[in-house]
C-alpha cells in the first residue's frame, strides 16, 4: 500500500529532469534513479502494478518517502545518479560488488625520476593514471608484465646518482640504475615514455625505436647494449603475439559483454588499442535480478566510466544500454570528443563481442565454483539431507534433462555431482531411440531405463568398478510433478525405487517430492536450493549442447540430400571449411570449388541445390 506521504508528494512533482531517491519507513535508501521527467517517471511506479517487474513491485511496496534533485539536463542527472549510487549503495540498484575506490596504475611524472606503481587515489598532481582495474591483483599482474619488458625503477629511495652500488634489479637488467648514475635523466625519461606508449597499445612504435637503437649500438660496437635492446624487443614481441585476438578490428575501443545469473552479473571488458588486445578486466554486478540486459549494461557503463581515466571513441556492446543517447553525450563530455556506442550484428566486431561474451560466461561459471567453497558445500549437503529426509548425505547426485524440438533431434543428459562438485568424466549423453513425437515423459523414462539397466549389469565390487555401477544418493529431475512421476514409474519398473528422487521446476523453483501433494519451497538464499539449481542447470546445459550439435548435423545433411557426388566425406570437408549451411549458401562457386576434393561442376550443383 502506498504511503499517504508519497501520495501527497506525487501531486507536487515537477516535470523537470532530475534524480529521485526512494526511502523505506526507517529512512534507508532503497533506490536512486534519474529521469528526463520526474513527474512521469515517479508516477509510473505508483500507478498500475501490473506493468512493474517483481523486483520493482517489492521495492515500491517498501517505499515510504521520496526525495528528488532537479537538474538542468538529463546528462547532469546521470552524473548525479552515479555519484549517489556509489555513495549510498542502494539495495535495488544494479551496483558493482565490493564497490570501493578502484585501483589504478600511476606513473609519477611529477617526480624527477618517475615511478610506476599501484594506487587507489586519483589526484591532480601531474601523474599519469591508467585504469580503473577490477582488482589490486590485476594491477600487480600488469606491473609484472611491464617490469619484464621495461627497466624502470621500483624503489622509493631518493635518487642522487652517487650510490656506491646498484641493487640486484640492475644486474638482472630490470632497472637502469639511476641511483648510481648509470643513466641520464633524459635516457630514463625515454624508458618511461615507452611504458606509457605500451599501456596505450602502441607497441609497434616502441619496437621501431628499439630496433633503431639496437642498430646504432651495434654499429658503434656496443654489443652488450645492443643485446639488451634485442632482449627487450623479443619480450615486447612475445606480449604482442598474445594480443592477436583483435587483429581484425581497427582503432581503439572497449568491448563489453556480461553473463548474468540470479542476482548477479559477471562483466568482461576487453581493451582494444590499435587493433590489439592490450588488456581485459572483469567485474561483478549485484542487484541484477529482474533487470533487463539494457538496464544492466547501462548500470555498468555509468559506474565504470564514472571512475575511468580514459574513454575510447567507440564502445562495442553485447546489448544496447538504456538511455543510449544520454550516455553517449555524457561520455563525450568526459572524453572531449565524440563517443559512439555500437551493438554489432555481423562481421569481425560481432565476432569480437561474442568472444568477450563467452569469456564472461566462463568467468561466471568459475565464479560460481569459487563461491561454492568446501564449507558452503558441506552446509548445502547437510541441508539437503535434512530438508529431503534422506537416509545419508547426497555425496553423489545425478540430474537428468530432455532436449528436443517437437520430438526432433531428441536427446537426454545425465550429469553427476560428487560432494557438491561437477564430475564431468561421469556425464553421459543419450540419443532418444524408442519414442516418436513430442513426449518428454516417455523420453525421460527411456533415458532412466537405459541408465539403470546398465547399473544392474555391473558390479561395484570390482577393483575398478564401471561408473554405471555406482548408484546415486539422490536423483534430480528437471521439471515438475509430471516429470517426477514418469521418472518414478521407470525406476519402479527396474526395482530401484529405493534411490531418493525429486524434481525441481524452474518457474518458481519448487521441489517436488514423492508422496507429497504440495511442492517444497526453500528461500532463494538457501545453500541447498542453490546446489540443486546448479545441478539442474548443468543437466540442461549439457542436454541442450548435444541437441544443438545433432540439429546442426541433421540440417546440414538434409540440405545436401540428392546432390549427386556429395557424400559423407565431402559433406564433412565443406562443413569443416565453412561451418554452416548458410555460409556455404553465401559462398561463391569459385570458393566452393577451391575446397579440397571439390570440382567446379560439383560447386555449381551445390549452388543450384541451395
Phi, psi and omega in degrees: 000133181286133182293154179299325181298315180293322179301321178289320181296323181297333181287339188243021181283142177280161178263033184261162171290153180173189180238137181240153180231128175257134179236154175271185184297336179270001180090002179287140180283122179269322189201143173237128180219164176245161181207143172286333178219104184303319184298311182293315184297311184290324177294333179294332179288324190253017173267235179290129181280347185294331182277351183272148173288166180299325179296314181292325178297319177296319181295313182296325180296335181267345185293135182234335185212152178236140169232155177208156174242128175274133179238168183276344181204165177294324180296318177296323177295321180298317180297316180294321178301314179302316182297315183290325177295316180294328182284320189251344181049057182299145186297324187265004174270148167292127186214151178291134177295144181052045185292101176227186180298129182294149172276146180229162170257125185244137170247115190278074181294349177281357178257155179295323178238084190302147175250161176239116187205171180278140174205158172248000183256123173265113183236149175273072185236015179088357178285159178254122185250142173234134182146193006280156173260162182287330185204165176299326179300320179298319180296316182293325176295319178296318177300321180297317177297313180301316183293332178284349183245319188245131184272058177274162183282146177242000179275168181245005184285155178297137181263116178247340183080006184244009178299148184285327181215155179267161179279179183300327182304324180293317185287338176259015174065031175257002177206145180269005172057062172295340182297330179255009179077023182283352182213146178278166180296325180292319179293321178293322178299330178293322177298314180295323177299321179293323177300315181296316178299319179299313181293339176270000177087015184259056183293326181298322179299316181295315181300317179298318179296318180293322178297320178296318179294320179297317179297317180296317180294322180294318179296328179274006179066022174269073190291327179295318179292322178297322178296320178298318178296320179298315180297323179293320178297315180296321178297319179295317182295328177295321178294315181297323180301327179278004183245018186283000184300333187248023187296339180276352184252125183268162172077203184242131176200156168256137180246125188233131175212162180214162171234133183242152182208116179058250187250021178214157178228142180254116186255134174246135175238121174258133180258112180256122179229120179057043175077014180229150174279109183265351178170170176208154179222153178233144183223153177247126176258138175250164178075030184263001181300133179069005177276143175285154178305325179295325179287320178297316181296317179296318180300319180291313183302316182296318182286320183289308183284344172295335181251355186281146178272351183215136175239121179286166181285348183218134172246123174259120188240153176287323179226147176290140179280150171299142181059047185303315183296317180297318180295320177299318179297318180295316179295324178297320179294329178285320182281325184093002176205176188298138174234126180254143174246124181234144169242091187295144181250351180199172174080192185295327178294319177298318179300320181293318178298321179294324177297316180294319179298319178295321176298321179294318179297316179294322178296322178294319178298318178295322179298318180295324177295317180295323180290334178276070181293160179306318179298316180294323179292319177299319178297318181294318180294320178296319180294319178299315180302317182287313184293323182265001179056050181277151181289338180206170178300135179281071183292330174240120179237139177240138179237146184230142177213157179241140177225128178194169173235106182052040177084353182270148181051043186284133179219163174230157179230150172229119175243154186233131170247130173245125183054036176085001182240148181299144176236074188304330181293344179258000177295150177221147175246150180228128171268122183295129186245330192251353187254128176257139178079183185273093179222085184298324181298312181295323178296318179297319179296322178297314182298312181294322179296315180295322181293310187278340171296322180291327180293328181286342181269353183250155178249125179282358186266357178289158181304322177235082186294145174294141182297335178296335185282346183278117178274143181282160172275343178203134174251131178244128178254134176280109180149193183255210185294324180296315178296320180297314181297322178296318180295316180298322179297316180295317183290325177296320180296336180264358179075026179238034180285005175278348178282121180302131185223132177222168175231155181234114181271131191289323190303309180244012181052049179267138180259119179262131185239137180306141175067015173241127185287326182254142179287158176266138174240135177247153177302148181300334181277358183294125176301325179296314179297317181297324177292317177298322179296318178297319179295313179298314182296325178292321177297320179295314180300316183294318179293317183295320179298319178293317179300317182293323178295318180294317179300318181296317179295317182293319179294325178293315181296315184293329181294336184252009176299141175068016172268109183301135177090352180253100178257188183303321183294313180292326175301315181297318181295316179298316181294323178297319185280328185250334173089334182201163177295322181298319180294323177292319178299323182280342183288154176279165178299320181297320179294321178292319182294336182283349179290142182303128179090355181263160175232168181297321181292322177294320179299319179295320179297320179296315180299321178294320182292323184269000000 
